[in-house]
């Protein structure tokens, strides 16, 4: 059975989610002593305004990440060879087909779409980031004195996989140290990696949202140097804007590196080194945080209203199509009388041909989009 997953509805607070909103620059003021200073290129990359009028849902989803998709496809194609069912083919098929659907009880409007669920798919990463942002925001809001801790290791020419293994082992040992454990009650960690253009070496590091008592920079510096033997570079800062802090670090769980400026061999090395490795985790009082949405089985609760292509093409000449699109964009429920009839035929997004509507059970809302409004 084909599984369809929901994509995002409109969220004016999340950058680059493919939701019809301009991508705002992420404020740097959420961290004390860092006001106005971008933490990474992801925070300040300019994007164009998201368009709602694209009749091809794939084109709509690609906005802001077209080049990144092409770079990732090259990596997957190098792994797949001529495999007709390889990851490059799955990436090509991601979000090629989409439907508007209405919840029978709440009237909420969602867009259901086929998703590839590949780790390095930029389109799936946007949705993943939305859910992790929500989970992180809920935890950090309950922390009395949250802080952002960044841990780095010395640049070396070791194979990347070894560097990542070392970083994760060092971090595990840090959490076991009494001086750290007695003051830090828990936290959420996120992996990020950069490639230095100055020396061509990898720079893996961890960003951690931590709770508990204040740990002085000097203590952390000594602990980290004692564990790594070579690195004393740590940074800890108080968080003043919890929501923006959660949104910032959640980016790394979805997109741990900027691959656009990397060569193909560098991208391949990165993807291979991160295979099977977690990008985000938690411990202590944050241990029970979920980073994956629960599987939903309410197939009978959602009613298909029409394909993305049909609703977009009819929005200027059909009042119901316009109402469906408007409800989705505003995150508002659609009145029952507007959903009495549906557009029973759909356009095949690949060929522009009318096709019979598939059975409702093929559209299961098992996706991240339920949690985009955070």
Secondary structure, DSSP 4 states (H G I P E B T S, - for coil): ----EE-----TTSTTSSSSS--PPPPSTTBTT-TT--SSHHHH---PPPPS--SSHHHHHHTT-HHHHHHHHHHHHHHHTT-TTSHHHHHHHTTS-EEEEEETTT--EEEEE-----TT-HHHHHHHHHHHHHHHHHHHHT-SS-EEEEEE-----S-HHHHHHHHHHHHHHHHHSHHHHTTEEEEEEEEEEEE-TTT--EEEEEEEEEEES---HHHHHHHHHHHHSS---EEEEEBS-HHHHHHHHHHHHH--S--TTS-HHHHHHHHHHTTT--SEEEEETTTT--SSPPPP--GGGEEEEEEHHHHHHHTTT-HHHHHHHHHHHHT-PPPGGGGSS---EEE-TTT--EEEPPPGGG----SSGGG---
